[in-house]
Amino acid sequence: MLPQVHQHVLSELDRSVRADTVFVFGAVVLDVVSIAVTSSLADSKSATAQAVFWLFMCGVVVVTVIAATALRNGTKGCLAYHRALISMYEKHGVAEHFPAEGLRTGLTRYRLYFALVCLLGFIAVAVPMVVKVLS
């Protein structure tokens, strides 16, 4: 039964990391596209261009908040799965084979993804707003 539990914890950890990667990728792509689109629409006076501008701006904020929340939850999941693995390894006397830096590396990765998503979200809102205000 232990191998099945171990495999289940590892597969959940892998699934969590893949899902978080999708959130990060989606947010980054939207932010880059949004910077290009909204920067070009910022100085336009037509009602359609203004509507598209504000839809993109709201979309960036919503997607950034969703991705940041997903990464925060992913961090919690990463911690829980690593603790479960370490507990299992300790009970069976093999914890010394688990890399001590593995958890720290995973948490650092999540923090960097979180910073990337938040920074790009900020830039995707700030750049077009600067163009809008200065034009």
C-alpha positions in Angstrom: 0.0 0.0 0.0 2.9 2.4 0.8 4.1 2.5 -2.9 0.6 3.5 -4.0 0.4 6.3 -1.4 3.9 7.5 -2.4 3.0 7.5 -6.1 -0.3 9.3 -5.3 1.5 12.1 -3.4 4.1 12.5 -6.2 1.4 12.6 -8.9 -0.5 15.2 -6.9 2.6 17.3 -6.5 3.3 17.0 -10.2 -0.2 17.9 -11.2 -0.1 20.9 -8.9 3.1 22.1 -10.5 1.8 21.6 -14.0 -1.4 23.5 -13.2 0.6 26.4 -11.8 2.7 26.5 -14.9 -0.5 26.9 -17.0 -1.5 29.9 -14.8 1.9 31.5 -15.1 2.1 31.0 -18.8 -1.5 32.3 -19.4 -0.8 35.4 -17.3 2.5 36.2 -19.1 1.0 35.7 -22.5 -2.0 37.9 -21.7 0.2 40.6 -20.2 2.5 40.8 -23.2 -0.4 40.9 -25.7 -2.2 43.4 -23.5 0.8 45.8 -23.3 1.0 45.8 -27.1 -2.8 46.2 -27.7 -3.6 48.7 -25.0 -0.5 50.8 -25.7 -1.6 51.2 -29.3 -5.2 52.0 -28.2 -4.4 54.3 -25.3 -4.3 57.5 -27.4 -7.3 56.6 -29.6 -10.5 58.6 -29.0 -13.0 56.2 -30.6 -15.5 54.5 -28.3 -14.7 51.1 -29.6 -10.9 51.5 -28.9 -11.7 52.9 -25.4 -13.9 49.9 -24.7 -11.3 47.4 -25.8 -8.6 49.3 -23.9 -10.6 49.1 -20.6 -11.6 45.5 -21.2 -8.0 44.5 -21.6 -7.0 46.6 -18.5 -9.7 44.8 -16.4 -8.8 41.5 -17.9 -5.1 41.9 -16.9 -6.1 42.8 -13.3 -8.5 39.8 -13.0 -6.1 37.3 -14.6 -3.2 38.6 -12.5 -5.2 38.2 -9.3 -6.3 34.7 -10.3 -2.8 33.6 -11.2 -1.3 35.1 -8.0 -4.0 33.3 -6.0 -3.4 30.0 -7.8 0.4 30.4 -7.1 -0.3 31.1 -3.4 -2.4 28.0 -3.2 0.2 26.1 -5.2 2.8 27.1 -2.6 0.6 25.7 0.2 0.1 22.5 -1.8 3.8 22.2 -2.5 4.5 22.5 1.3 1.8 20.0 2.2 3.0 17.4 -0.3 6.6 17.8 0.7 5.7 17.4 4.3 3.7 14.3 3.6 6.7 12.8 1.7 9.2 13.7 4.4 6.9 12.3 7.1 6.6 9.1 5.0 10.3 8.9 4.5 11.1 9.5 8.2 8.7 6.7 9.3 10.6 4.3 7.0 14.1 5.6 7.8 14.9 6.9 4.4 14.5 10.7 5.0 18.3 11.3 4.8 18.0 10.5 1.0 15.5 13.3 0.4 17.4 16.4 -0.7 17.2 19.0 2.1 17.2 21.9 -0.5 14.3 20.3 -2.5 11.6 22.1 -0.5 13.5 25.4 -0.4 14.1 25.2 -4.2 10.4 24.5 -4.8 9.3 27.5 -2.6 11.8 29.8 -4.3 10.4 28.7 -7.7 6.9 29.6 -6.5 8.0 32.9 -5.1 9.8 33.8 -8.4 6.7 32.8 -10.4 4.5 34.9 -8.1 6.9 37.9 -8.5 6.9 37.5 -12.3 3.1 37.4 -12.6 2.6 40.4 -10.3 5.4 42.4 -11.9 4.2 41.7 -15.4 0.6 42.4 -14.4 1.7 45.8 -12.9 3.6 46.6 -16.1 0.7 45.6 -18.3 -1.4 48.1 -16.5 1.1 50.9 -15.9 2.6 51.2 -19.4 -0.7 51.8 -21.2 -1.9 54.1 -18.4 1.3 56.2 -18.8 0.7 56.3 -22.6 -2.9 57.3 -22.0 -2.0 60.0 -19.6 0.9 61.5 -21.6 -0.9 61.4 -24.9 
